């Protein structure tokens, strides 16, 4: 119900199916299901039993031909169709023609009795408005009214979604200066582009067509296997990699660490001639020291 799909022909039958299923879950004990059915009927009687809902149930061939006796005995469904005729069709002659054509629909006369029409109406997932368009040629005036009723949605949620589109289009002070016609055209384009995208993706299953990696079947997933994969790199034919430039903060820190380290004392380095001169001077000093000791 809360979608863009036309559900006027199914909402009344869906409530009836839900009540039957609830009764079956309670083993058809009226004392047990009375409280639950009272809650459903309270909401249903107040909002969802209008002429449009009743006429949609009456004009939906999936429900009508399966529950033909019950619908004809309950005159509220035909009354709902008559009320819709009076409000949506202008002209008494046209209403009389539709009443005669409605009899052909009820008796399965003309195009309503074809084998293809009977076969298609047994499918619950079909579009009843499209069925009337294809198989309602025996009632051309009633067909137009049925298509209009069965193409309606049951809530205003689809219209209310345009409020967010209006907010996106008119979301800033600069956009507030748009004129009404310009803003309405922008919202119309954006909303219809979203509907077109949804229609293009209608036959796609989001769980099947979406490509994603299966973590359970991933042998290299360390979170599943508990083994960290080690990449194997073949550097035979690859050129040498250039050193990765370090950030400036790391370079400054490394320079500071080097400056704090104590400097090593280096020994003096002498050439051969300097070593000989140093050796001769040492020998002269030894001789002088010896002579002074002898004199003493």
C-alpha positions as CSV (number, residue, x, y, z in Angstrom):
1,X,0.0,0.0,0.0
2,X,2.8,2.4,0.9
3,X,4.4,2.3,-2.5
4,X,4.3,3.7,-6.0
5,X,2.5,0.6,-7.3
6,X,-1.2,1.0,-8.1
7,X,-3.0,-1.0,-5.4
8,X,-6.6,0.2,-5.6
9,X,-7.7,-3.2,-7.1
10,X,-6.0,-5.3,-4.4
11,X,-6.3,-3.4,-1.1
12,X,-9.9,-4.6,-0.3
13,X,-9.1,-8.2,-1.2
14,X,-5.8,-8.1,0.7
15,X,-7.7,-7.2,3.9
16,X,-10.1,-10.1,3.4
17,X,-7.2,-12.5,2.8
18,X,-5.4,-11.2,6.0
19,X,-8.5,-11.7,8.1
20,X,-8.9,-15.3,6.8
21,X,-5.3,-16.0,7.5
22,X,-5.5,-14.6,11.0
23,X,-8.6,-16.7,11.7
24,X,-6.8,-19.8,10.5
25,X,-3.9,-19.1,12.8
26,X,-6.3,-19.0,15.7
27,X,-8.0,-22.2,14.5
28,X,-11.2,-20.2,13.7
29,X,-11.9,-19.7,17.4
30,X,-14.1,-16.6,17.4
31,X,-13.4,-15.8,21.1
32,X,-9.7,-15.6,20.4
33,X,-9.7,-13.6,17.3
34,X,-12.5,-11.2,18.1
35,X,-10.2,-8.6,19.7
36,X,-7.8,-8.7,16.7
37,X,-10.5,-8.5,14.1
38,X,-12.0,-5.5,16.0
39,X,-8.8,-3.6,15.6
40,X,-8.6,-4.4,11.9
41,X,-12.3,-3.5,11.3
42,X,-12.0,-0.2,13.2
43,X,-9.2,1.0,10.9
44,X,-10.8,-0.6,7.8
45,X,-14.3,0.8,8.3
46,X,-13.1,4.3,8.9
47,X,-10.6,4.7,6.1
48,X,-10.5,1.8,3.6
49,X,-14.1,1.0,2.8
50,X,-14.8,3.9,0.4
51,X,-16.4,3.8,-3.0
52,X,-13.0,3.6,-4.7
53,X,-11.9,0.6,-2.7
54,X,-15.2,-1.2,-3.2
55,X,-15.3,-0.5,-7.0
56,X,-11.6,-1.5,-7.3
57,X,-12.4,-4.9,-5.7
58,X,-15.5,-5.2,-8.0
59,X,-13.5,-4.4,-11.2
60,X,-10.5,-6.6,-10.4
61,X,-11.2,-9.8,-12.3
62,X,-8.9,-11.8,-10.0
63,X,-11.3,-11.3,-7.1
64,X,-14.6,-10.8,-8.8
65,X,-14.9,-14.1,-10.8
66,X,-13.6,-16.1,-7.8
67,X,-16.1,-14.5,-5.4
68,X,-18.8,-13.6,-7.8
69,X,-21.7,-14.9,-5.7
70,X,-20.6,-13.1,-2.5
71,X,-20.0,-9.8,-4.4
72,X,-23.3,-9.8,-6.1
73,X,-25.2,-10.6,-2.9
74,X,-23.5,-7.7,-1.2
75,X,-24.9,-4.7,-3.0
76,X,-22.3,-2.3,-1.5
77,X,-19.8,-3.1,-4.2
78,X,-22.1,-2.2,-7.1
79,X,-23.2,0.9,-5.2
80,X,-19.5,1.9,-4.9
81,X,-19.2,1.6,-8.7
82,X,-22.3,3.7,-9.3
83,X,-21.0,6.4,-6.9
84,X,-17.7,6.5,-8.9
85,X,-19.6,6.7,-12.1
86,X,-21.6,9.7,-10.9
87,X,-18.5,11.6,-9.7
88,X,-16.0,10.7,-12.4
89,X,-18.3,10.6,-15.5
90,X,-20.4,13.6,-16.5
91,X,-23.5,12.8,-18.5
92,X,-26.5,10.6,-17.7
93,X,-26.3,8.8,-21.1
94,X,-22.8,7.7,-20.6
95,X,-23.7,6.2,-17.2
96,X,-26.5,4.2,-18.7
97,X,-24.2,2.8,-21.3
98,X,-21.7,1.9,-18.6
99,X,-24.4,0.1,-16.7
100,X,-25.2,-2.1,-19.7
101,X,-21.5,-2.7,-20.4
102,X,-21.1,-3.7,-16.7
103,X,-23.6,-6.5,-17.3
104,X,-21.4,-7.9,-20.1
105,X,-18.5,-7.9,-17.7
106,X,-20.4,-9.8,-15.1
107,X,-21.7,-12.4,-17.6
108,X,-18.3,-12.8,-19.3
109,X,-19.7,-11.8,-22.6
110,X,-17.7,-10.8,-25.7
111,X,-14.0,-10.1,-25.1
112,X,-14.4,-10.9,-21.3
113,X,-15.1,-14.6,-22.1
114,X,-12.0,-15.2,-24.3
115,X,-9.6,-18.0,-23.2
116,X,-6.7,-15.6,-22.9
117,X,-8.7,-13.2,-20.7
118,X,-9.7,-16.2,-18.4
119,X,-6.1,-17.4,-18.3
120,X,-4.6,-14.0,-17.4
121,X,-7.1,-13.1,-14.7
122,X,-6.1,-16.2,-12.6
123,X,-2.7,-14.7,-12.0
124,X,-2.6,-12.5,-8.9
125,X,0.5,-10.7,-9.9
126,X,-0.9,-9.3,-13.1
127,X,-2.0,-5.6,-13.6
128,X,-5.8,-5.4,-13.7
129,X,-5.7,-2.0,-15.5
130,X,-3.7,-3.7,-18.2
131,X,-6.1,-6.6,-18.3
132,X,-9.0,-4.1,-19.0
133,X,-6.9,-2.4,-21.6
134,X,-6.3,-5.7,-23.5
135,X,-9.5,-7.6,-22.9
136,X,-12.1,-4.9,-22.2
137,X,-13.0,-4.0,-25.8
138,X,-16.6,-5.2,-25.3
139,X,-17.1,-2.4,-22.8
140,X,-15.2,0.6,-24.2
141,X,-16.7,3.2,-21.9
142,X,-16.5,1.1,-18.7
143,X,-12.9,0.2,-19.7
144,X,-11.8,3.8,-19.4
145,X,-13.4,4.2,-16.0
146,X,-11.9,0.8,-14.8
147,X,-8.4,1.8,-15.9
148,X,-8.7,5.1,-14.1
149,X,-9.8,3.5,-10.9
150,X,-7.4,0.5,-11.0
151,X,-4.4,2.8,-11.8
152,X,-4.8,4.7,-8.5
153,X,-2.6,4.3,-5.4
154,X,-4.0,3.8,-2.0
155,X,-1.9,6.4,-0.1
156,X,-0.3,9.8,-0.6
157,X,3.2,8.5,0.3
158,X,4.4,8.8,-3.4
159,X,3.3,12.5,-3.5
160,X,4.8,13.2,-0.1
161,X,8.2,12.0,-1.3
162,X,8.3,15.0,-3.6
163,X,8.7,17.2,-0.4
164,X,12.3,16.0,-0.1
165,X,12.8,16.8,-3.7
166,X,11.5,20.3,-3.2
167,X,13.9,20.7,-0.3
168,X,16.8,19.6,-2.4
169,X,15.9,21.9,-5.3
170,X,15.0,24.8,-3.0
171,X,17.6,24.2,-0.3
172,X,19.6,27.5,-0.2
173,X,18.9,31.2,-0.1
174,X,20.0,31.6,-3.6
175,X,17.6,28.8,-4.8
176,X,14.7,30.5,-2.9
177,X,14.6,33.1,-5.5
178,X,13.3,30.6,-8.1
179,X,9.9,31.3,-9.5
180,X,7.2,28.8,-9.0
181,X,7.1,27.5,-12.6
182,X,10.8,27.0,-12.7
183,X,10.9,25.2,-9.4
184,X,8.0,23.0,-10.4
185,X,9.7,22.0,-13.6
186,X,12.9,21.1,-11.8
187,X,11.1,19.0,-9.3
188,X,9.1,17.3,-12.2
189,X,12.4,16.4,-14.0
190,X,14.1,15.1,-10.9
191,X,11.1,13.0,-9.7
192,X,10.5,11.5,-13.1
193,X,14.2,10.7,-13.5
194,X,14.0,8.7,-10.2
195,X,10.9,6.9,-11.5
196,X,12.6,6.0,-14.7
197,X,15.7,4.7,-12.9
198,X,13.4,2.6,-10.7
199,X,11.5,1.3,-13.7
200,X,14.8,0.3,-15.4
201,X,15.9,-1.6,-12.3
202,X,12.5,-3.2,-11.7
203,X,13.5,-6.6,-13.0
204,X,16.8,-6.7,-11.2
205,X,17.2,-8.5,-8.0
206,X,19.4,-6.3,-5.7
207,X,20.7,-9.4,-3.8
208,X,21.6,-11.4,-7.0
209,X,22.7,-8.8,-9.5
210,X,24.9,-6.8,-7.0
211,X,28.5,-7.9,-7.3
212,X,30.3,-8.3,-4.0
213,X,33.1,-10.4,-2.6
214,X,32.0,-13.3,-0.5
215,X,34.1,-13.1,2.7
216,X,33.3,-16.7,3.6
217,X,34.7,-18.1,0.4
218,X,37.7,-15.7,0.4
219,X,40.8,-17.8,1.2
220,X,43.0,-14.8,1.6
221,X,40.8,-13.1,4.2
222,X,42.9,-13.0,7.4
223,X,39.7,-12.4,9.5
224,X,38.2,-15.7,8.4
225,X,41.3,-17.9,8.2
226,X,43.5,-16.3,10.9
227,X,46.5,-16.4,8.6
228,X,48.1,-13.2,7.5
229,X,49.0,-13.6,3.8
230,X,52.6,-12.8,2.8
231,X,52.9,-11.1,-0.6
232,X,55.4,-12.7,-2.9
233,X,57.2,-10.1,-5.0
234,X,59.3,-11.0,-8.0
235,X,62.1,-8.4,-8.4
236,X,64.1,-10.1,-11.1
237,X,62.9,-8.0,-14.0
238,X,61.7,-5.0,-12.0
239,X,63.9,-1.9,-11.9
240,X,65.3,-0.7,-8.7
241,X,62.9,1.3,-6.7
242,X,63.9,4.8,-5.9
243,X,64.2,5.7,-2.2
244,X,60.9,7.0,-0.8
245,X,61.3,10.6,0.2
246,X,60.7,11.0,4.0
247,X,58.6,13.7,5.4
248,X,60.4,16.8,6.6
249,X,59.5,16.1,10.2
250,X,61.3,12.8,10.1
251,X,64.4,14.3,8.5
252,X,64.6,17.1,11.1
253,X,64.2,14.5,13.9
254,X,67.0,12.3,12.5
255,X,69.3,15.3,12.3
256,X,68.6,16.2,15.9
257,X,69.3,12.6,17.0
258,X,72.6,12.7,15.2
259,X,73.5,16.0,16.8
260,X,72.9,14.6,20.3
261,X,75.2,11.6,19.9
262,X,78.8,12.1,21.3
263,X,81.4,12.6,18.8
264,X,84.2,10.0,18.5
265,X,87.8,11.2,18.9
266,X,89.9,10.4,15.8
267,X,93.6,9.5,15.9
268,X,96.1,11.7,13.9
269,X,97.3,10.2,10.7
270,X,101.0,10.8,9.8
271,X,102.9,10.3,6.5
272,X,106.1,8.2,6.3
273,X,108.5,11.2,6.4
274,X,106.6,12.6,9.4
275,X,106.9,9.2,11.2
276,X,110.7,9.1,10.5
277,X,111.1,12.7,11.9
278,X,109.0,11.7,14.9
279,X,111.2,8.6,15.4
280,X,114.5,10.5,15.1
281,X,113.3,13.2,17.6
282,X,112.3,10.4,20.0
283,X,115.8,8.8,19.7
284,X,117.6,12.2,20.4
285,X,115.5,12.8,23.4
286,X,116.4,9.3,24.7
287,X,120.1,10.0,24.2
288,X,119.9,13.3,26.0
289,X,118.1,11.7,28.9
290,X,120.8,9.0,29.1
291,X,123.7,11.5,29.1
292,X,122.1,13.6,31.8
293,X,121.7,10.5,34.0
294,X,125.4,9.5,33.5
295,X,126.5,13.0,34.5
296,X,124.4,12.7,37.6
